[in-house]
Amino acid sequence: IASSSATTFTLWDATSTTDVSSTTLAIIKASAAEGTYTFDVVLDRGLGITVPTGFNGSYVITYRPQ
C-alpha cells in the first residue's frame, strides 16, 4: 500500500460489490503503514476491492494459483 491520501478500503471474497454471499477478507484502515500485506487465503468467489472516492495511491495484487 502506498498512498498520499488517508483512506480505508476493503478486500472481499466476492463476484462484485453487491454480491450477497461475499465475505470480508480485510479492512485496511487509513492509519495502516505503507508496505506489503500478505493474506494466506483461498478465494472461492473472486477478489473484490472497494476503494473510496479520492484514493490517489496505488496497490499491486499478486496471487499464487493452486
N, C-alpha and C positions, 0 to 999 in steps of 0.2 A: 504494500500500500504506500503510495506516495501522493500527497495532496497538499495544496496550499490553502485549501478551504476546509474548515472543520465540518464534516458531515458524517452521518451514520448511514450505513447500508446493510442490507440483509441478504443472506445466501439461503436459497431454498432447494429442496429436492422436489421439483415440480415441472410440469409441462408448460406452465405460464403463470403469471402473477395472479390469475383468477382461478387457478387450479384448487378446487375444494379439498383434494386429497393431498395437498402439499405438506411438507414437513420443513420446519425451520431448522437449518443446519447451524447458522451462526448469525449473530447481530454484531457487526463491527462498529463500535462506538466512535464518535468523533474524537474522543480522547486517546484512541489507540495510537501507539507509536508507529512511525513509518518502519516498514520492514516486511519480511516474508512470514506468512502464517500458513501452517500445514495442517490439513484436516485429513485424517485417515478414515474416509467413509466410502461406502458404496452408494451410488446414486441409482435408484431403481427407476425414477421417472425422468430425470434430466436436471440440469443445473439452471436455476433462475437467480437473477441478481436484481434487486430493487435498489436503484441508485437515485437519490433525490435530485431535484432540480437544483442547478447551481454547482454540482460537483465538477471541479475542474482539475482533478488529479488523474491518476491512471491506475490501472490494475492489469495484471497478467495472470491468466489462469492456465495451469498445466494439469495434465492428468495422466494416469497410467492405465491403459486398457488391460482388462483381465484376459 
